[in-house]
């Protein structure tokens, strides 16, 4: 995942946290088709983002690959992405629990 894709995904995820729409995920074509399911699988597994079941279903729709495989294929850094997303959410005035 390159920094441009990461930036686009961060903005998309902030928007989705404000008003989650499962149908918007498969339509989001601004990033690689491998990056999106990696992010969906990651967010489905963290308690602080919300909508875990729906995000898991979205990830299944986008890719049948496991999170580990998606991370390997994309270079997705969940620690970095999670930290940046939390900062973006706080900046957008959205509370983020620990």
Phi, psi and omega in degrees: 000126179270170185294328177295314178298317179301316180297316178296319179292323177299314179296318179298317182292324175297314179299317181292328178292326178294318182209086186297134177219102182303327181291339181287333184297308180294339180275346182284104187251014184282349182230172179300147181293347176270330182293319185298311178293331177298316180292317179298316179295319178299309183294331176295337183260003178248137184287333189281345184273317182102165178057042185298318181294317180295320179292324175298318177294320177299313180300319178297323179292321184282328183198142175271000183285151176287164178301316181300318179294316179298319178299315180297319182288327188255342186075018179299131179251097185298324179296315179295312183298315180300317178296316179294319180295318177301317179296317178297319179296315178298318179298327179277003178080019178259121181297145179231114178286157181292000000 
